[in-house]
């Protein structure tokens, strides 16, 4: 006796093969049968009515580490059909943390997550994963270790190369996290303290991960003027350490860089032809999102948050920051370049009336210079201001999306239309990434076939992470499933109204347990903490 049978579906198995019409039977947490199951019996049946049955989507790049502690049901992702999320991206993970690292981490999250008491003190990755498992999640969770977290714990916000003791401390924490089940190391090389690191430091740490057959996932050092050097560095790290490389949120950023996608993809293709295992991920939007503080040069972040705020209030330091934002410094170029204050929208700050408005608009209202307004906003919000920046050309976006080495990922934290996470105006990618690809770029524009889009959401990220029993529909695989109507699936979230669930997703199963029915979350928390 099966637990579930899904009948009448067009099955897209995740491999890129054309869909077939077949039945799928589930027992426990695995797919137990596929084919003509007319005579089979089950406790419950689902009539898919010709809709698509696909493997649950795998989001290889999320920032759900803390949101899942607040709201483990993960509505914004699970209602799109995302059944597995990778956390610890962009060099930032909630563990491992030394005493110094824990103190700074609590300071960093105080504004965005005032309800969280994490970490209670020094914490290893096993401590965080244990707490997450205790609370329960609706999605499966894949942990990565953040390089920035390691550096913050070992040496604080210091813009110098680590000494032997600091490097040994980072390597020890990293090895401990890999032993606890981490899948790899992530870096965020436009954010401090990760931006202080040079290539040899990253290679040495990546070699620790390579010994555990993990991956190196990087938010590279630049995505506008320094884009090609940054991609070359990621590839160099992979080659030197003998480790697979995942380039996060691949994009051509800044209007002056538009039209560079083909050249960018040629670099990745060239590395793959040389035998270097490098892939990338992308979200389907022309705007990106970050913290406003990321516009500032690395030296401005040195020391404590109080040091940063003091510099922001110092007229001489302001002039130096303005110059560096406009002209760059050493190998750093501000995300401001090619965007401008008119295309930088405030999405989260202490004054809700400012959310959804550009820095230039706020400056006009205040009768102030836009640079001074940006610095003032950071001071007023203790450096915690989130922004969305319109920066990506549609032609480049589509060219990157269509490349076979690029998968789909949201670069977002889970959220919900109500509750403690429904704050500000976050990037709509939290609620719309996967369904937007299926609706806008498959059905409406034909950039991808349905089967190729599903491959980029399932078997491709599964292979990158080493999840060999997920992301595919075959007998013996885990029963992570999504059913959607290809004619109705789509996103409703916008930049001005991001809190909107998708259309066209009727059912989601996680480890064989029904989690979404007719688009509504049933409250199940059947997700698991996965270990490499």
N, C-alpha and C positions, 0 to 999 in steps of 0.2 A: 504494500500500500504506500503510495507516494503521499507526500504532504501537500504538494501543489502540482497542478498541470496548467500550463498556459497554452491555450489552443487558438488557432486562427490568426497567428501572428506572422508577419514577414520578418524573418530572423536575419539580422545583420550581425554576424558573429564576431566582428572586431578585427578580423585579419585583412580586411580590404576586399574580400571575395564578394561577388554579387549576392544579394539577399536570396533566401529560399523560404518557401512556406513549409513550416514544420511545427510540430508540437515540442514543448520542452517540459520535462518533469523534474521536480525538486524534492529531495528528501534530506532532512536536516539542513546543513549549511552548504550542500553541494548539488550540482546538476547531476541527476541520476539517470536521466534518459532523454534522448532526442530522436525524433522520427515520427512515424505514424503511431500514436498512442491511443487509438480509438478504443481499444479494449482495456486500457489501463484504468485503474481506479485511484482516486486521491481524496483526501479530506476536504480540499477546496479546489475549485477550478476558476480560471480567469479566461473569459472570452475576449481576446484582443481585437476582434472585429477587423482584422486587416491592418492594424497599426504595427509600428516597428517595435520589435523586441531586440534589445541590444545589451551588451555587458554594461554594468554600472560604470559611469565615467570616473576617471582617475585624474585628479587635479594635482599635478606634480609641483606646483608653485603656489602655496597659500601662506597667509599670515594668521592662521587660526589658532596659534598656540595658546593665547590668553582668552580670546573669545570663546573657545570651547570649554574653558574652565567656568566661564560665566553662563553660557547657554549651550549645553552639550548637544541639543537637538539639531543645531546647525541648519536651520530652516533655509537660508538663502542658497545653500549649496545642494542639500539633499532634494529639494523640490525641483531642481534642474536635472536630477538624476546622477549627481556626483556622490559616489558611495565610498571613495577613498581620497584622503587629502594628505599631502606632504607638508609638514611644518618645519620651522627652524630655518627658513630661507633668508636670503639677503644678509647673511652674517649675523643674524639675530635670533637666538634661541633662549628659552626660559631656563636653561641649564646646559652645562654645568656652571655653577657660580661659586666663587670663593666668598669669604666674608666681605671683602671690598667690592667684589662684583655684585653681590646680592644687594648691598646698600645702594649702589648706583642704579641697579635695575629697578628697585622699588621707587626710586626717585623719578626714573624715566616714565614709569607707567602710572604714576599717581593721578595724572589728569584724565587719561583715557580710561583707566580701570580703577576708579576709587573704591569699588566694592571688593576688589581682590586683595587678599593677604598672601601674596606670593612674591618672592619666596619667604618662608618664615625665618630663614637663615641660610647659611651655605647649603647648596643643594646639588646633588648629582642628577644626571639625566634619569636614572632609575627612580629618584624621588618624584620628579615631575610626572613621569609616565604612570607611576603608581597612583598619584593624586588624580590624574586624568581618568584612569581606569576606575577608580573608586566612584567618581562622579558619573561616569558613563557617557558615551557619545553615540550619536546615530550613524556616524560614518566611521570607517576604518581610518587609522592614523599611522602615517609613516614619519618617523622623526629624523631630522637632520641636525647637525651640530653647527652653530654659528661661529665663524672665525672671530667676529667682533666680540662675541660673548667671551670667548677664550682670552682674547687680548685684554679686554676690560678687566677680567678677573685676575690675570697674571701681572698686568702693569698699568692699569688705569688708562686714562686718555693722555698718553704721552706720544709725541710725534717722533719717536726715534726707533731704531732697530732694537729688537729684544736682545738682552744679554743672554748668556748661556743658561742662567737660572730661570729667567722668564720663559725662554724657549722650551726648556725641559718641563716647566710647569704646564705650558700649553699642550705639549705632546702627551704628558701624563693624563691630563683631564680629557683630552681627545680620545686616547686609547681606552680610558675608562668608559666613556660614552659609547664607543664602538662595541665594547664588551657588553654594555647594557642593551644593545640592539639597534643603535643608530645605523642609518643607511649611508651616511657620508658626511662630508664637510661642505658648508655653504660659505660664501663670502659676499660682502656688500662693500664694494671698493669705491663707492662714491660717498659712503657714510663713515663718520668717525666712530670708533677708532680704526675700523678696517682700512680706511683710506691711507693710514700711516704706514701700512705694511708694504714692503717691496717684494718683488717676485721670489727671491730665494727663500724668504720666510714662508710664503704660501706653498712653495714646492716641498719644503721640509715637512710641513704639516700634511700635505696631500700624500706624501709617502707613507705616513702612519696609516692613513685611511686605505691606501692601496693594499696594504698588508692584510686588511680585512675584506678586500674585494668590494670596497665601497665606491662612491662616486664623488666628484667635485662639481658642485653647482654654484655658479657665480653670477651675481649682479655685477657685471664688469665695470671697469674703472671709468668708463665714459661712454656716452651714447650719442654724442654730437661730434664735435671737432676731433676728439681723440678716439672715435669709435673703432677705427681699424687697428690702431695700436692696442686698444683694450681687448679686442677679439684675439689679436696675435698673442697677447699675454696669456689669456685663458688657454689657448691651444698649447703654448709653450709649457705651461704648468702641467697640462695633461700628458704631454710627451715626456717631460723630464721625470714626472712621478709615476708614469705608467698607469694612469687612472682615467676612466671615462669622464668626459666633460659635458656638463649641461649648462648652456648659456641661457640665462634667464631673461624673459620678456624682451626678446630680440626685436630691435626697432631701429629706424633711422630717425633721430630726434633733431628737431630744429628745421625751420623752413629752408635755411641755407644749405641743408644736407639732403633735401629731397631728391630722389632719383638715384640714390646710391645703393638701392637694395640688391641689384644684380651683382655689383662688385662685391658687396658684403657676402652674398651667398656663394660667390666663387671662392672666397677665402675659406669658407667652411668646407666646400666641396674639395678644395685642394688638400686640406688637412685630412679629410676622410680618405682621399686617394692615397695618401702617404701612410695610411693605416692607423690614424689617430681617431679614436672613438669620440666624436663630438657631435652633439645634437643641440637643439634649442627649443624654447617654448615661446608662445605669443598669445596675447589677448586681442580680441577683435574690436578695438576702439582707437579713434584718432587722438584721444587724450590720454595722458598718463597721470599718475598721482604720486605724491611724495609729501614729506614734511617741508615747510617753508625754510627750515633751518638748513636743508640740503643745498640751498642756493649759496650758502656761505662757504668761504674757503676753509680748508682744514685747520689752519692755525687759529681760527676764531673759536674752535671747539676745544682747544687744549685745556686740560685741568678739569675743573668742576663746572656744573651748570651755572653756579654763581659767577665764575670767571667769564663764561660766555655772556651772561646778562650784563656784567660790568663792561665788557668790551662793546656790546651793542649800545650802551649809553655814553660811550666815550666818543666825542666828536672826531678826534684824530683817528681812532680805530674805525669809525664809520667811513671815513674818507678812504681808508686803505681797503676796507671791505668792498666799497663801491667800485674802486679801481679794479680789484681782483675779479669781481663779478663780471665786469665789462670786458676785461682784457685776459683773464685767466692768470694762473701762476704755476710755474714749473709744468707738470704734466696734468694739471687740473683745469677743467673748464666748467663753469657753472651751468646747471640746467637752464638758467635764465636765457642763455644765448640761443637765439632763434625762436624764442617764445615771447618774451616781453611781459611787462606787468599787465598789459591789456588782456592777455591770454592766460593769466595766472588767477584762478578762482579760489577764494577761500572756502573750504568745505567743512572745517571744524575749528572753532575757537570758543572763547568764553562768552562772546556776544553773538547770539543767534541771528541778530539783524544783519550781521556782516556776512553770514554764510550764503554762498551762492553768488557773491559779488566779486568782481575783479579787484586786485590791489590798486590798479589805476583808478577805478571808480571810487574806491574808498578814499584814495589820496585826493581826488578832486573835491569830494564832499568835505574833507578836512582842510582843504586849502593848503596841502602839503606836497612835497616832493615824493614820488612813488617809492624811491629807495628809503627815504626816511620813514615813510609809512610802513614799509615792510619791516624795518628794524623795530619800529615802535610796536607793531603787532606782535612781534616775537617777545619783546619786553613785557607787554601787557598780558601775555599768555604763558610766561615762563618758558618760552621757546617751544611751546606745543601748539603749533598751527599746521593744519593739514591743507593741502592745496591740490587742485586738478589743473593741469597745464595742457593746453591744446598745442600739439607739437608734431604729430605724425601725419604724413601724406597718405592718402587712400591708395594710390597706386603702389607705393612701397609696402603698405600693409598687406595688400592682396598678393603681391609677388612673394613676400615672405611666407604668408599663410599657405600658399600652394606648394611650397618646397617640401619634398618628401622627408627631409630631416628635421622638420619643425612640427611640434605637437601643440596642442591647445592647453593653456593654463590660465588661471584667473588673476594671479598676483593679488589676492584679496583675502581678508578675514571673513569668516562666516558672520552673518547678521540675521536680523528678523525685522518684520514690519512693526513690531511693538516689543516693549520690554527694554531692558537696560542697554541693549546694543543698538537701539533705534535712535541714534544721536547724530546731529550734524547732517551733512549732505555728502555721504561717501561716494566714491566712484561707482557707477552702476554695474561695473564688472562683478561685484559681489553677488548680484542677483541675476545677471544676464549673460555671462561669458559663453557658456556651452550652448544654451538655447539660441543665443544670437547667431552663433556660427551656423547652427542647423536651420534657422529661419532665414536670416539675411544672406549668408554667404553660400548656402547650399540651395535652398528653394528659390530665393529671389534673384541672386546674382550669378549662380552657377560657377562660383570660384572653385568649389570642391564638389565632388560627387558625395552622395550620402554615405556610401561605404567608406570613402577615404576620410571623410570628416570623423566618422565613428572610430576608424583606426587611429587617428590622431588623438582621440580622447580615451582610448582603451588599451589595445595591445602595445602601442608605441610607448606611452608612459609606463606601462607595466614592465616592459622589457628594460627600459632605462633604470627602473628601480629594482629589478630582479624579482618581481612578483609573478612567478611563473604559473600560479593557479588562479590568477585574477585577470580581468580585462579581456576575457575571451569566453565565448559560449561553446563549450564542449563538455562531454561527459567527464565527470571527475573534478571540474573546475568549481571554485566557490560560487555560490548562487547570489552574486551581486548583479541585479537586473534592473533595467529601466524600460518602460513601455511608453511610447510617445506617438502622437499623430503627426506625420511629416508635413501634412498640409496646414497644421495649426500651431505647431511648436514655434515659440518665439519669445523675445524679451519684451518687457513692459517698463523696465527701469530706465530712467533718464537722468541726466546730470542735475536737473532741477527737482526731480521727484524720483530718487533712487530706490525708495522702499516699496518695491512692487514685485510680486512673485510672477513667474513666467506663465505662459499659456501652453497647452498641448501636451503636458506631461501627466499621464494618468496614474501610473503606478511605479513604485520603486521598492525593490527588495534588497536588504543588506544581510549577507550571510543566511539567506533563506527566509528571513523574517520580513513580512510586509511592513513597510515603513511609511509609504505614501500611497493613498488611495483616492482616486478622482481629484488629484492635485492637493489633497489635504494631508498634513502630517498627522500620523496616528499616535505619536508620542513614543514610539519604540526607540530603544537605545541598544541596538544589536551590533554596533560597531566594535572593532577590536583594535588594540594596540599591536601593530605588526612589528616584527623584529627581523633584521636581515639574517 
